[in-house]
Amino acid sequence: MNRPLIEAAERIQDKVFLGGPLKIFESAGRNQFILLLKYGLNPHSKVLDIGCGCLRGGYWLIRFLDPGRYFGIEPNMDMLEAGKQEILGDEILNTKKPRFDSNDQFDYAVFGESNFDFFLCGSIWTHAPKIQIQAMLERFSEFRSDGAVFLTSYIRTEHEKDDYMGNKWVGRSHASDQPGLIKHRLESIKEMAGEHSLTVRPLAPRIFGRVSWLAIE
């Protein structure tokens, strides 16, 4: 157990929404890091963390990556600032030089960068409507490097009646304190990805509990 990390998460939870249960804060972030390593993450990789929250995954990634190679988007500024203070601290911020933006449009152009190698999207598609998923996939096609991969989690359903077709975000966010989760059919995601000539591959086993992960390339 990484006691300093757990204590930092406890302090964050006293201030803001942690983004998930405290008991899995360490393991969830670590598992995300391991997943990227399995796909070839190296210190010089350029990583875009979509919905980086209070830096559950950023804790591991920012320390591993070379300076200036981590980019995080998080509209909930209270969560992000708590993470920067408690998870990173001034020394890591100054030496690793991660860059952040708070736009809620999943706009990857805000950094003035392109050719991202990894797109990490944990606990976003469990809340995002398909119109937002389509936007993320379109921008992935535009801002990816050769060989880039988009790794995302979602809650899978086999039933059309449970396939979320609304246009609004469901769950806590910078604009709402109401909890909630949604489900998507794998076939629906494949159809959206196909519009951008992308392929979708389910990852197994389910090492993250109830959610499933996809690799999109």
Legacy VTK file of the C-alpha trace (Angstrom):
# vtk DataFile Version 3.0
C-alpha trace
ASCII
DATASET POLYDATA
POINTS 217 float
0.000 0.000 0.000
1.210 3.475 -0.920
0.385 5.162 2.354
1.358 8.718 1.313
-0.922 8.430 -1.734
-3.821 7.129 0.359
-3.362 9.971 2.825
-3.334 12.473 -0.035
-6.566 10.955 -1.373
-8.117 11.241 2.076
-7.268 14.939 2.180
-8.760 15.434 -1.278
-11.943 13.635 -0.242
-12.288 16.055 2.655
-12.341 18.925 0.143
-13.992 17.741 -3.066
-15.452 14.768 -4.919
-12.697 12.159 -5.213
-14.004 10.669 -8.455
-14.600 7.199 -7.022
-14.303 5.097 -3.856
-11.317 5.848 -1.653
-10.576 2.133 -1.226
-9.688 1.712 -4.917
-8.075 5.103 -5.509
-4.553 3.691 -5.504
-5.278 0.479 -7.428
-7.423 2.159 -10.093
-4.729 4.673 -10.964
-2.000 2.051 -10.853
-3.975 -0.285 -13.131
-4.426 2.502 -15.664
-0.674 3.078 -15.636
0.032 -0.636 -16.087
-2.431 -0.770 -18.984
-0.558 1.986 -20.804
2.753 0.265 -20.124
1.397 -2.882 -21.764
0.650 -0.814 -24.859
4.184 0.498 -25.052
4.193 3.620 -22.884
7.698 5.012 -22.471
8.997 8.175 -20.789
8.968 10.127 -24.052
5.370 9.203 -24.948
2.934 12.085 -25.230
-0.165 11.326 -23.133
-3.535 13.111 -23.147
-5.547 12.269 -20.023
-9.191 13.099 -20.768
-11.121 13.853 -17.591
-8.018 13.620 -15.432
-9.976 14.537 -12.279
-7.853 14.814 -9.161
-5.013 12.960 -10.920
-5.675 9.401 -9.825
-3.874 8.201 -12.938
-1.796 11.342 -13.247
0.021 10.486 -10.022
1.703 7.569 -11.784
1.955 8.961 -15.288
3.428 12.365 -14.512
6.195 10.881 -12.383
7.064 8.381 -15.123
6.941 10.621 -18.183
9.589 13.071 -19.305
8.884 16.754 -18.560
6.155 18.276 -20.697
4.761 14.963 -21.987
1.583 14.798 -19.877
-1.536 16.765 -20.829
-4.725 16.700 -18.775
-8.234 17.981 -19.464
-10.541 18.432 -16.480
-13.521 20.841 -16.355
-13.941 20.413 -12.582
-11.318 22.894 -11.446
-11.868 22.173 -7.757
-10.965 18.514 -8.303
-7.989 19.370 -10.471
-6.565 21.976 -8.107
-6.947 19.614 -5.147
-5.092 16.944 -7.096
-2.315 19.308 -8.125
-1.843 20.357 -4.510
-2.146 16.986 -2.773
-1.110 14.449 -5.433
1.666 16.366 -7.163
2.921 19.325 -5.160
5.086 22.198 -6.345
8.248 20.167 -6.887
6.630 17.695 -9.312
4.712 20.481 -11.054
7.914 22.454 -11.588
10.130 19.570 -12.678
7.680 17.521 -14.757
5.785 20.481 -16.240
2.416 18.802 -16.850
-0.084 20.941 -18.738
-3.780 21.229 -17.957
-6.929 22.723 -19.437
-10.466 22.992 -18.077
-12.542 23.000 -21.275
-15.671 20.835 -21.225
-15.871 20.364 -25.003
-13.181 17.662 -25.184
-11.155 20.097 -27.264
-7.669 18.672 -27.750
-6.463 21.697 -29.732
-6.186 23.884 -26.625
-2.608 22.783 -25.984
-1.357 23.761 -29.418
-0.016 20.221 -29.745
-0.695 17.234 -31.962
0.593 13.703 -32.407
-0.458 12.378 -29.010
0.612 8.768 -28.514
-1.864 7.766 -25.821
-5.362 8.996 -25.070
-6.532 7.865 -21.628
-10.257 8.196 -20.974
-11.104 6.527 -17.666
-14.558 6.914 -16.100
-15.764 9.300 -18.808
-17.804 7.117 -21.158
-19.615 5.801 -18.087
-21.272 9.248 -18.033
-20.883 10.708 -21.538
-23.632 10.681 -24.181
-22.883 9.435 -27.650
-22.630 12.939 -29.086
-19.648 13.551 -26.802
-18.139 10.156 -27.590
-18.384 10.992 -31.282
-16.560 14.273 -30.652
-13.774 12.495 -28.760
-13.305 9.934 -31.524
-13.285 12.585 -34.234
-10.587 14.552 -32.405
-8.629 11.392 -31.716
-8.413 10.869 -35.467
-7.201 14.436 -35.897
-4.659 14.663 -33.061
-3.208 11.160 -32.942
0.297 10.087 -33.831
0.978 7.103 -36.048
0.293 4.052 -33.908
-1.608 5.981 -31.225
-4.171 4.203 -29.064
-7.291 5.502 -27.306
-7.936 3.559 -24.085
-11.357 4.073 -22.563
-13.653 2.518 -19.983
-17.405 2.065 -20.214
-20.229 0.003 -18.761
-21.345 -2.491 -21.372
-24.891 -3.589 -22.017
-26.158 -6.140 -24.500
-29.681 -4.711 -24.524
-30.844 -1.954 -26.843
-33.246 -0.633 -24.213
-30.315 0.082 -21.877
-28.129 1.682 -24.558
-28.063 5.347 -23.516
-29.397 7.539 -26.307
-29.754 10.829 -24.435
-27.731 13.941 -25.190
-26.769 14.962 -21.665
-23.950 13.987 -19.344
-25.190 11.776 -16.499
-23.426 11.916 -13.138
-21.289 14.274 -11.109
-19.362 16.928 -12.950
-18.256 20.540 -12.742
-21.907 21.437 -13.332
-23.775 18.854 -11.226
-23.564 17.096 -7.870
-26.045 14.400 -8.892
-24.527 10.902 -9.164
-25.336 8.620 -12.066
-23.980 6.092 -14.558
-24.956 5.069 -18.077
-24.377 2.081 -20.341
-23.465 1.687 -23.999
-23.650 -1.242 -26.383
-20.345 -2.306 -27.880
-22.002 -2.382 -31.293
-22.936 1.300 -30.954
-19.356 2.250 -30.103
-17.996 0.228 -33.021
-20.397 1.987 -35.363
-19.266 5.429 -34.183
-15.603 4.442 -34.435
-16.141 3.056 -37.912
-17.249 6.486 -39.102
-13.649 7.588 -38.513
-12.051 4.389 -39.854
-11.131 3.318 -36.325
-11.179 -0.207 -34.954
-12.397 -1.170 -31.485
-11.018 -4.047 -29.465
-12.432 -5.100 -26.071
-9.808 -5.742 -23.415
-9.957 -8.695 -21.061
-10.035 -9.587 -18.293
-12.051 -6.973 -16.447
-9.374 -5.835 -14.056
-11.287 -2.696 -13.139
-14.410 -4.198 -11.557
-17.741 -3.544 -13.238
-16.380 -1.468 -16.102
-14.958 -2.794 -19.342
-12.058 -1.288 -21.251
-11.585 -0.772 -24.972
-8.551 -0.115 -27.140
-9.404 2.028 -30.159
-6.903 2.460 -32.967
LINES 1 218
217 0 1 2 3 4 5 6 7 8 9 10 11 12 13 14 15 16 17 18 19 20 21 22 23 24 25 26 27 28 29 30 31 32 33 34 35 36 37 38 39 40 41 42 43 44 45 46 47 48 49 50 51 52 53 54 55 56 57 58 59 60 61 62 63 64 65 66 67 68 69 70 71 72 73 74 75 76 77 78 79 80 81 82 83 84 85 86 87 88 89 90 91 92 93 94 95 96 97 98 99 100 101 102 103 104 105 106 107 108 109 110 111 112 113 114 115 116 117 118 119 120 121 122 123 124 125 126 127 128 129 130 131 132 133 134 135 136 137 138 139 140 141 142 143 144 145 146 147 148 149 150 151 152 153 154 155 156 157 158 159 160 161 162 163 164 165 166 167 168 169 170 171 172 173 174 175 176 177 178 179 180 181 182 183 184 185 186 187 188 189 190 191 192 193 194 195 196 197 198 199 200 201 202 203 204 205 206 207 208 209 210 211 212 213 214 215 216
